[in-house]
Amino acid sequence: MADAMATQSLIRLVTWMSPAFPVGAFSYSGGLEQAVADGLVADADGLRHWLTSWAEYGSGWNDAVLLAEAYRAFGDAQRLADVRDLAEALGGSQERHMETMLQGEAFLTAASHWPHPVLERVGPRAAYPVAVGAVAAAHATGLEPTLAAYLHGALSNLVSVAIRCGVTGQQGGVSVLAALEPLIAEIAARAGTSSLDDLGTATFVADIAALHHETMYSRLFRS
């Protein structure tokens, strides 16, 4: 029975983080498109360094901390509302706010196919990591596996962005994802024991690129 439940949880995480799950992640680059245009990311090695910084010191880390807090708070309506409001307030630019809120709203809509009272507690709008954390906790998928799945999904999407921007081919993209596996596991473990006191970023260049993207003349992505 325990093995069957673990398998069911794994299947749900794979489904929720699949590129086919209708959150519209393919529309967003988190400023990576601007970084490519500015020559900051020009090849697979540069992409790996950019994504490592995003996950360790940037919005990827903050998302992991917020997801963990939402996971722990899923049964407490006030605590969940507090992290929901904090996550929205941390959207540091117009596009970053749009990216996380629209994906979160789309995730909650799609997650209604797995009915649970947590959907009423979190409401129809929440930042993406908060939506994922609350729903995942309601279905007991495990905090660390959920964090790993979320980070892998986000990084996979950014690799896809880089491929579409001509930074690398598919083989190079796969090599980057393979190289990031230990980092994903390490951050998932660290975020699993984090608190909101651990929020914070130090990726100023990435943040500025995300701001500049708002006025990029010709672009493929919404952020």
C-alpha positions as CSV (number, residue, x, y, z in Angstrom):
1,M,0.0,0.0,0.0
2,A,2.8,2.4,0.9
3,D,4.5,1.8,-2.4
4,A,1.3,2.3,-4.3
5,M,0.7,5.7,-2.5
6,A,4.3,6.7,-3.3
7,T,3.8,5.8,-6.9
8,Q,0.6,7.8,-7.1
9,S,2.3,10.8,-5.6
10,L,5.1,10.6,-8.1
11,I,2.7,10.4,-11.0
12,R,0.9,13.5,-9.7
13,L,4.1,15.4,-9.4
14,V,5.2,14.4,-12.9
15,T,1.7,15.4,-14.3
16,W,1.7,18.8,-12.5
17,M,5.2,19.7,-13.5
18,S,4.9,18.3,-17.1
19,P,5.3,20.8,-20.0
20,A,1.8,19.7,-21.0
21,F,0.2,20.9,-17.7
22,P,-1.7,24.0,-18.7
23,V,0.1,26.7,-16.7
24,G,1.6,28.5,-19.8
25,A,5.2,28.2,-18.5
26,F,6.5,28.1,-22.1
27,S,5.5,31.8,-22.5
28,Y,7.9,33.0,-19.9
29,S,11.7,33.3,-19.8
30,G,12.2,35.1,-16.4
31,G,14.5,37.6,-18.1
32,L,16.6,35.0,-19.8
33,E,15.6,36.2,-23.3
34,Q,17.0,39.6,-22.4
35,A,20.1,38.1,-21.0
36,V,20.7,36.3,-24.3
37,A,20.0,39.5,-26.3
38,D,22.6,41.3,-24.1
39,G,25.2,38.6,-24.7
40,L,25.2,37.5,-21.0
41,V,24.3,33.9,-22.0
42,A,25.9,32.8,-25.2
43,D,26.5,29.0,-24.9
44,A,25.7,25.9,-22.9
45,D,28.3,26.7,-20.3
46,G,27.0,30.2,-19.8
47,L,23.5,28.8,-19.5
48,R,24.6,26.4,-16.8
49,H,26.2,29.2,-14.8
50,W,23.1,31.4,-15.2
51,L,20.7,28.7,-14.1
52,T,22.9,27.7,-11.2
53,S,22.8,31.3,-9.9
54,W,19.0,31.5,-10.5
55,A,18.5,28.4,-8.4
56,E,21.0,29.0,-5.6
57,Y,20.8,32.8,-5.2
58,G,17.9,34.1,-7.3
59,S,14.2,33.8,-7.7
60,G,14.5,30.0,-7.9
61,W,15.6,29.9,-4.3
62,N,12.9,32.3,-3.1
63,D,10.3,30.2,-4.9
64,A,11.6,27.1,-3.2
65,V,11.3,28.7,0.3
66,L,7.8,30.0,-0.5
67,L,6.7,26.6,-1.7
68,A,8.0,25.0,1.4
69,E,6.2,27.5,3.6
70,A,2.9,27.0,1.7
71,Y,3.3,23.2,1.9
72,R,3.6,23.4,5.7
73,A,0.8,25.9,6.0
74,F,-1.8,24.2,3.8
75,G,-4.1,23.3,6.7
76,D,-3.9,26.8,8.3
77,A,-6.0,29.3,6.4
78,Q,-4.4,32.4,8.0
79,R,-0.8,31.2,7.6
80,L,-1.5,30.2,4.0
81,A,-3.0,33.7,3.3
82,D,0.1,35.3,4.8
83,V,2.5,33.4,2.6
84,R,0.2,33.9,-0.4
85,D,0.3,37.7,0.1
86,L,4.1,37.7,0.8
87,A,4.8,35.8,-2.4
88,E,2.8,38.2,-4.5
89,A,4.5,41.2,-2.9
90,L,7.9,39.7,-3.8
91,G,7.2,40.0,-7.5
92,G,10.0,42.5,-8.1
93,S,8.9,43.7,-11.5
94,Q,5.7,43.9,-13.6
95,E,6.7,40.9,-15.7
96,R,7.9,38.8,-12.7
97,H,4.6,39.5,-10.9
98,M,2.6,38.6,-14.0
99,E,4.7,35.4,-14.5
100,T,4.2,34.0,-11.1
101,M,0.6,35.1,-10.6
102,L,-0.8,33.9,-13.9
103,Q,1.0,30.6,-13.7
104,G,-0.3,30.1,-10.2
105,E,-3.8,30.9,-11.2
106,A,-3.6,28.5,-14.1
107,F,-2.2,25.8,-11.9
108,L,-5.0,26.2,-9.4
109,T,-7.6,26.0,-12.1
110,A,-6.1,22.8,-13.6
111,A,-5.6,21.3,-10.1
112,S,-9.4,21.4,-9.6
113,H,-9.4,18.0,-11.4
114,W,-8.0,16.7,-8.1
115,P,-10.7,18.2,-5.8
116,H,-9.6,19.1,-2.2
117,P,-10.7,21.8,0.3
118,V,-7.3,23.4,0.1
119,L,-8.4,25.0,-3.2
120,E,-10.9,27.0,-1.3
121,R,-8.4,28.0,1.4
122,V,-5.8,29.2,-1.0
123,G,-8.3,31.0,-3.3
124,P,-8.4,31.4,-7.0
125,R,-5.2,33.5,-7.2
126,A,-1.8,32.8,-5.7
127,A,1.8,32.9,-6.8
128,Y,2.9,29.8,-8.6
129,P,5.1,28.3,-5.8
130,V,2.4,28.9,-3.2
131,A,-0.2,27.2,-5.4
132,V,2.0,24.2,-6.0
133,G,3.1,23.9,-2.3
134,A,-0.5,24.1,-0.9
135,V,-1.9,21.6,-3.4
136,A,1.0,19.2,-3.1
137,A,0.7,19.2,0.7
138,A,-3.0,18.5,0.4
139,H,-2.2,15.4,-1.6
140,A,0.8,14.4,0.6
141,T,3.3,14.2,-2.2
142,G,6.2,14.9,0.2
143,L,7.9,18.2,0.6
144,E,11.4,17.4,-0.7
145,P,10.1,15.5,-3.8
146,T,7.8,18.4,-4.5
147,L,10.6,20.9,-4.3
148,A,12.8,18.8,-6.6
149,A,10.0,18.4,-9.1
150,Y,9.2,22.1,-9.1
151,L,12.8,23.1,-9.5
152,H,13.4,20.6,-12.2
153,G,10.3,21.8,-14.1
154,A,11.3,25.4,-13.9
155,L,14.9,24.7,-14.9
156,S,13.7,22.5,-17.8
157,N,11.5,25.4,-19.0
158,L,14.5,27.8,-18.9
159,V,16.6,25.3,-20.9
160,S,13.8,25.2,-23.4
161,V,13.9,29.0,-23.6
162,A,17.6,28.9,-24.3
163,I,17.1,26.4,-27.1
164,R,14.5,28.5,-28.7
165,C,16.7,31.6,-28.4
166,G,19.5,29.7,-30.2
167,V,21.9,29.5,-27.3
168,T,22.3,25.8,-27.5
169,G,20.8,22.8,-29.3
170,Q,18.8,20.0,-27.7
171,Q,21.9,17.9,-26.9
172,G,23.5,20.9,-25.1
173,G,20.3,21.5,-23.3
174,V,20.2,17.9,-22.0
175,S,23.8,18.2,-20.9
176,V,22.9,21.3,-18.8
177,L,20.0,19.5,-17.2
178,A,22.2,16.5,-16.4
179,A,24.8,18.7,-14.8
180,L,22.2,20.5,-12.7
181,E,20.8,17.3,-11.1
182,P,23.0,17.4,-7.9
183,L,22.2,21.1,-7.5
184,I,18.4,20.4,-7.7
185,A,18.7,17.7,-5.0
186,E,20.9,19.9,-2.8
187,I,18.5,22.9,-3.0
188,A,15.4,20.8,-2.5
189,A,17.0,19.4,0.7
190,R,18.0,22.8,2.0
191,A,14.7,24.5,1.1
192,G,12.9,21.6,2.8
193,T,14.2,22.8,6.2
194,S,14.1,26.5,5.4
195,S,11.9,29.2,6.9
196,L,10.8,32.6,5.6
197,D,13.9,34.1,7.3
198,D,15.9,32.4,4.5
199,L,14.3,34.5,1.8
200,G,16.6,36.7,-0.2
201,T,18.4,37.0,-3.5
202,A,21.7,38.3,-4.8
203,T,21.2,38.1,-8.6
204,F,21.2,41.7,-9.5
205,V,22.1,41.2,-13.1
206,A,19.3,38.8,-13.6
207,D,16.8,41.1,-11.9
208,I,17.9,44.0,-14.1
209,A,17.6,41.9,-17.2
210,A,14.0,41.0,-16.2
211,L,13.3,44.7,-15.8
212,H,14.8,45.6,-19.2
213,H,12.8,42.9,-20.9
214,E,9.6,44.9,-20.2
215,T,10.8,47.3,-23.0
216,M,12.5,44.8,-25.3
217,Y,11.5,45.8,-28.8
218,S,11.0,42.3,-30.4
219,R,10.6,39.3,-28.2
220,L,9.4,35.7,-28.1
221,F,8.4,35.5,-24.4
222,R,6.2,37.5,-22.0
223,S,9.0,37.9,-19.4
